[in-house]
């Protein structure tokens, strides 16, 4: 295997290397609620008009226009009530001259009727003044007969929803590439679709490593810290659209980590690890990934902190994992490979919390969105005015600083310092300020590139 041990990768090179090896997951047919968050892979057209029939948009009385054109409060139109029309009614009364049918919202417009007089425009059949509501049919069935006084004229088509006024039969309801949220699922149900063809949400397994890590809620002994990475990364994966599984922190033991990852392969479309990718004596991710088995041969691993498959190189049957140095801060050490019998993508992120989160946003989120088949895999990037100066940025490395973005003002304000352990600052940030490799500082009022983290 050929590689350059001194090679330093740019952020773009590393991302292109990852996305270039990924293709969207194969489409499947899912029940509507199971398809929430998935990407539609087919155009969906409307089989029948929506609404499929003329119906009332108000509770009131279905009337003929000529019968109410002279109606006033002093001289109401007095009409014979010939029956009730409830939502879902099949047999409908015919409204003839001098007649009205009591009708409920969503109920079909009966034959002969031309518009709806809302109940507030009538006496509700009581013989008194303007009504505010109808008596319940169950308690007063007489409301479906007798007389009703209409106090205002009704125009043709007033308070009537026309057939196909929402969408006509044959029209496009949803285009391929649409991510299905609650409103889209509601539309699919409204046009009678019980299932839909989508790309499934990727299954992401998150594993954090480190013998110092303690589960939140447990007692914190000397020298230990709470495991925040696995929670943050699992939440980030879910926010990106994935089905995410969090695995409890794994100690710095090669065999334990190797067995954990092998066990998780069966339910993973992507595996994300945090920690153990640098150059320390206890950075076990590299060592563990040197022999992930697919049942035949071991995985090949490049532990030289750089390089990629050379020309003519092929990965071993178990896969290939490449550990690299990137020209970025935070997040210099990164790993990427394909392991196991299905060549499951594995992204190995650094262990410092800010490094891990920034790395997720830059590399893992686009990978998840690519597997989803999403039309846009990248975060929104904008230009904004940096409110305060950034005193130092490492030359030759692209720095990603936490910031608060004010869209209305077109400004961004740095939040916290550059330290990769500053979790509080990260929690108060909604953007990443990008300082290019060639810049060693940013003046207050300068124009900067901003990666927007919300939405």
N, C-alpha and C positions, 0 to 999 in steps of 0.2 A: 504494500500500500504506500503510495507516494503522498507526502505532505510536507509543507514548509512549517517547521516548528516555530518560526519567528513571525509567521504571518499574523497580522492584526486585521480583523474583518470590520467593515463598516456596518452600521445598523442596517442599511438598505441591502447590502450583500447577504447578511444573515437572514433577513426576512425573506428575500427572494429565494434563497436556498430552501427555506422551509416551505413556502407556498408553492414553489415549483414542484414539490414532491407530493402535493396533496390534490385530491380530486373530490368533488362533492359526493356525499353518501348516496347510495342507490335509492330511488324513490320507492315508497310503500303506500298502500291504501290504509287510511286510518279513520276511525270514527271521529266525528267532529271535535269532541272535547279532547280527545287524545292528540289532535292535530294542532292544538293551540301552541303558538310559538314556532311552528314549522313553516317552511317555505313551499308555497304552491308550485307544482311543476307543470300544470296544465291550465289553459284558459278555461274558465267556467262561464258558460252562457246560461241565460235564463230560459227554462223550459216553458214556463207559463207566465203571463203578465202578472205584475205585482203592483197593486193589489189585483187579484183575479176577477173582481167584480166591483161595480159601483157600490160604495158604502158610505155610511154616515160618519162624519168626524165629530158629531156632538150627540149627547142625549137630548131628545126632543121629539118632534113630530114631523113625519114625512108628509108634505102637502103639495098641492098644485099651485102654480104661480098665480093663476087668475083668481083663485079663491082668497088670496091674501093681499092683493095689490092695493086695496083701499083700507087695509086694517090700521087702526090707531088704538091708543089706550082707551079713548072715549068711545070709540065705535069698533070694537074688536070683531074679527071674523069668527063666526061661530061655526065650528065644523063637527061633523059626526065622526067619532073614533071607531074605526072598523077592525081594530085588532092591534096586537103587539108584534113587533119585529125585534127579536133579540139576536145578538151575535151568534152565528151558527144556525140561524133559522133556515129551514129548507122550504117549506110551503109558505108563500108570502101572500098577504091580502092585497087585493087590487084597490088602489086609491082612485075613486071616481070623483066627479064634481061635487063639491061641498063636503068632501070627506078628508080624513087624515088618519095616519097610522102612527101609533106611539112607537118610537124607534130608539135603539141604544147605540152607543158608539161602536163602530166596527160592523154593525149589522148591514146586510145588503139593502139597497134602495128598492122598495117594492114597486111593482108595475103601476104606472100612472102618476107616481110622485115625481116632482121636478126639483125639489129643494127641501131643506131641513129648517124648521123653526126651532131653535134651541128652547129647552124647557123654560129658560128665563124670559123668553119672549111671550110666554103663555101663562094661563092660570093653572097649568098642570092638571086640568080636568076637575078642579075644585069648585069652579064657579065664582071664585074670589079674585083677588088681585094677582100681580105677577108672582109666579112660583120661583122658588130657589132650588127645588129638587123634586124628583118623582117619588111617589110612595112605592115601596117595594111591592112587586107583584105578588110575592108570597103572603103579604099581610093585607093587601088591598087589590084583589084580582079585578075589581070593577074599573080600575084605571084603563084597562084595555078596551073599554066600551064607553058609552055615554057621549058627552060633548067636551070640546076643548075650545077655549077662546084664545085666539092669536092676536097679539097687540101690535105687531109690526109686519110690514110686507116682506115677503121672502123672494129673492131674485132667483132666476133660473141657475141651477147648479150650486147654489149657496150651501156651504158646509157639506158638500158631497165630494168624496174622493173618487176621481175618475179611474176607471179600469186602466191599468198600465201607467198611472201617473208617477209611480216610483220608478219602475223599469219595465220596458216592453218585452214581450216574448222574443227570444233570439238575440237580445242585446248582450253585450259582455258584462258579466257581473263582477268578476275578478280576473285579473291577468296573471299569467304565470310569473313567478318571482315575487308575488305578494307574500309578506309575512302575516300569518293568520293571528290576529288579535281578537278580542271579544266582539267587536263590531263586525268583523269579517265573518266570524263563525255564526253570528246572528243572521247575517245576510244569507249564508249558505243554508242555514236551517229554514229561513223564510221562503227560499225557492225550492225547498224539498230535498236538498242534498243530505243524505245520512252519512256518507263517507266522502273522503276527498283524497286525491293523490298528492303526496308531499314528500319532501326529503326529511327524514327524521331528525330530531334534535340530537346533536352529537353527545355521546356519553363521555364525560370527562372525569377521570379519577385523579384526585389530588393527594399527594403524599409529601409530608414534610419530614425532614430528617434532623436528628440531633439528640444526643443523650441528655442534653440540658433542658429539653422541652417538657413542660408539664401541662396536662389538660386543664383549661380554665375551670375554676370551681374546686380544684383540689388544692391541698396545702403546698405552699411554695417553700421548698427547702433552700438552704444556702447554695449559691452557685447555679440555681435553676431559674428559668424564665418561662412564662406562659407561651404556649404555642399559638401565635396569632396568624402565622402565614397560611396554615391550612384552612382557617376560617375565612380569611380575606380572599384567598384564591378560589375557594369553592363558591363563595358569594359572587365573585367576579365572573366566574364561569357561568353561573346561573343568569346573571345579568346580561351576559353576552348571548344567551339563548340556548345554552347547553343544559343537559341533565347532568348534574354534578354530584359526585360521591366523594365525601371526605374520609380519608383513612387517617386514623390516629397517628401521632408522631412516632416515627421509627427510630430506635436507638442507633448509634454509630457502630453497627455490627454488620459486616458485609453479608453474611449468610442470611440474617434476618431481613435485611433490605431486599436482597435478591429474591428470597422466597415471597416476600410481600408483593413485589412487582409482578412476579410470575403468576401469583394468585389473582391479581387484578386484571390481567390481560383479557380474561374471558368476558369482562363487562365493559371494556374500555374502547372508545374510538380514539381517544387521546389520553396519554398519561402525562401528568405534570408533577415534577418533583421540585422541592425547594431545599437548598442547602447542599453541601458536600460536593461542590463543583470547582472549588478553588485549588490552591496549591498546598493546603495544610496537611499535616500527618493524619488527620482524622476525617478527611474529605472522602467519604466512603462511596459516594454515588458513582464516581468513575470506576472504582475497583469492583463494585457490585455489578455494574453494567458490562463489565468485561466478560461476563459469562452467563448472561441471561439465555436460557435454553429454549429452543422451539421443539424439543423432543428428538432432534437429530444431531445438530452441531451447535457450538456456542456462538454467541454474538461477537462480531468484531467491534473493537472500540479503539478510537484514537484518543489517547490520553496525553497527547503532546501539546495540548492547548493551542491548537491551530490546525488548519488543513482540512481537506475534504477528500472524497474519493478521487483518486487521480485517474488519468486517462487509461482505460484498460482495466482499472480495478473493478471488482465486483464485491458486493457485500457478502459476508458469510451467510449460510442458511438461516442463522439466528437473527440476522439483521446487522445494522451498523449504527453506532453512536459516535458523534464527533463532538469533542469539547474544544471550544474556541475562545480566543481573546477578542473582545470587541472594543472598538474605539468609542466608548460611551461611558458616561457616569450619571447615575449609578448603574451597575449591571455589567461590569466588564467580563466576568466569566459566564459563559453560556454553553449549553449542550443541546444537540438535536440529533435524533436518529430514528430509525424504524426497527422495531424489535418484535420478536415472537413470530409465531406461524403466520399471522395475518399482517405482518410488518406494521404494527401499530405505531403511530407517531409518538415519540416521547420528547418532551421539552424539559430540559433540566435547567432550573433557574437558580440564581444565587440565593443565599439564605437570609441576608439582611432584609427586613420587612419592606423598606422602600424600594430596594433593588428588585425584590421579587415582584412587587406590585407594578412597578414601571415596566419590568420585563414582560409581565403578563399583558399589559396594555399594548405594548409594541409588537409582541410576537405571538402570544397564545390567543389573544382575542381574534386577530385576523385569521389564525388557523381554524378556530372554531367556526367563524363566519364562512370560511371557504368550504368546510365540510357541510355546513348547512345549505350551501348554494345561495347565500344571500347576495343580493345585487351589489351592496356596498359592504366591503369587509373592513374598511379602515374608519377610524374616528375622524370626525370633522376637524380640519385644520384651517385656522384663520390667522390673519395678521392683526396685531393689537399693539397699542402703545404701552410700554413698560413703565409703570408709575414710579417705581423706585429703582435705583441703580443696582446692578449685580456686580459686586466688586471684583470677583475672581471666577474664572472658569478655566479648566485645564486645557492647555493648548494641545491640539491633535485629538481631542475627544469631544464628542457631541454630548453636551450636558442637558439633562432634563430636570428642571427645577419645578417644584410644586408652586401653584399659583391660584389666585382667585380671579376669574374672568368676568368682566362686566360687559355683557353683550351690547347693552343700550349705549354705553359710553365708549365702547371700543377700546377698553383698557384692560390690563392685567397687572395684578399686584403679587409679587413673590410672597409665599407663605412659608415661614420657617427657614432653616438653613439648608445646606447641601448634604448634610449627614444622612447616610443611608439607613440610620436607625430611628429617625425622627417620625414615629408613627402618628403622634398627635398632629403635626403639621400636615401629614398626608390626609388625615381625616377631615381637615378643614379646607382642603384644596378641591377644586373642580376642574383644574386644567394643568397641563404641563407646559412650562415655558422652555422653548428649545433654543439653546445657545450653540451655534455652529462650531465645528472643530477649529476653525481658524480664529475665532474670537476668544479673547481672554478676559473680557469684561463687557458689560452692557451699560451704557449711560442712561440715566433717568430721562424718559421721554423718547427713547429710541423705539423703533418699530421692530417687533419680534414675532416669530412664528409661535403659535399656540395650538396645542392639541387639546380639544375640548373633551372632557371626560364624562359629561352628562349626556343623557339622551340615548 
